[in-house]
Amino acid sequence: MTAMPSRGGRGEKGGRDGKPARKKFFVRRRKVCKFCAEKLEYVDWKDIKLLQSFIPERGKILPRRISGACALHQRKLQTAIKRARSVALLPYATD
């Protein structure tokens, strides 16, 4: 009887003791809405510092899954950003 050759480091399955290796998975923490945490009910369109944190350099509005805002505040944030854009406080897009 001959021993089977090893497959190398990548393809082998199993731990040191011959037990099957467990897959490691990443548990993503749920993002908390910034407005709910600070108990802000009104998203002011004149507050440029706050609104700029939800807009990257390109000028697009960040989606909920990235910004962490709840559905209610994301809608309020969206209208506030659009109002600030129409008054030229925020850019529509960058060159």
QUIZI-V672509 format. One line per field, one symbol per residue. ss: DSSP state (2 for helix, 1 for strand, 0 for the rest). burial: 1 if it has 16 or more other C-alpha atoms within 10 Angstrom, else 0. A space follows every 10 residues. Layout:
ss: ???
burial: ???
This chain:
ss: 0000000000 0000000000 0000000000 0002222000 0000000222 2200100000 1002222000 2222222222 2222220000 00000
burial: 0000000000 0000000000 0000000000 0010100000 0011100000 1001100000 1101001111 0011001101 1111100001 10000
